[in-house]
Amino acid sequence: MAILAFDIGGSSVKYGVWSEEQLVAKDKFKTPGTWEEMKGKLAAVKGNAEQRYSLEGVAFSAPGAVNQEAKQIEGISAVKYLHFFPIYDELEGLFDLPVTFENDANSAALAEVWKGSARENDTVLFVIIGTGIGGAVIVNKQVHHGPHLFGGEFGYMLLDGDKTFSDLGTAVRMARRYADRKGIAQDEIDGKQVFELATHGDPLAKEEVDKFYFYLTKGLYNLAYAFDPEKIIIGGGVSSMDGLIERLNKEFDDLLKRINYKTFRPELEVCTFRNDANLIGAVYNFMQKNTDSLTTD
């Protein structure tokens, strides 16, 4: 069994082949400017892959709100031409193979429950911390999309007045606040540098780092008690930072003492997969939807 997988992003399209329980033949190309160019690139990759592998389907991870019933990608994204047309049907005609799509954040979460940090769990939340905050809700190892396809859009949650989780709980926004307070251009400093400055005793950086952890913890607390997951998996660039989970656990302990409730501290872990997460999750989504028709190696 071999499945060709694509991960469509705003700047590049990654791809690989899932064969013999591993992702092989990995590469990428620049995201084309038009749909016709995209189809040409996808067809070329498929043509090369089928010379070496017996392909049974094509699995996609993509931005936007994937409507599984309507078989189209709704919402908005940086790749505007992907939206609001029968993309499944067009690609199945192009490839002469079954095609599946899943949102990129949902794909990353599926990779974790299939073979990553949540492989022993059925019900988890996946929280991606980037420029904003996104994520996924996994119940019984399946994505919970919700009737409006907003399952996992945690960044919209209000944390302080009309300020959202995305406004307050990311390292990117932390760095922007630091830059504004220092009177420097926002592109002169990033989150990693603010963390380093705090470590070296910069009082303003320390204050902004403390604020970042306060709001991140508050958001995760709300999610934990809204969904009661077995585990919350943290993804995004900040997930690679040393000491993240230890600091969050301490912040949770402090929060629980302040509110004085006899409640649980959610189990937190960072994601296992990084650059390959969306591809692996796309494969798992394909397998879930085509169980009866797949052969085994």
ABEGO torsion letter per residue (X at the ends): XBBBBBBBBAABBBBBBBBGGBBBGBBBBBBBABAAAAAAAAAAAAAAAAAABBBAEBBBBBBEBBBAAAGBBBEBBABAAABGBBAAAAAAAAAGBBBBBBBAAAAAAAAAAAABAAAABABBBBBBBBABBBEBBBBGGBBBAEAAGABGBAAABBABEABBAAAAABAAAAAAAAAAAAGBBAAABBAAAAAAAAAAGBAAAAAAAAAAAAAAAAAAAAAAAAAGBABBBBBEAAAABBGAAAAAAAAAAAAAAAAGBBBBBBBBBBBABBAAAAAAAAAAAAAAAAAAABBBX
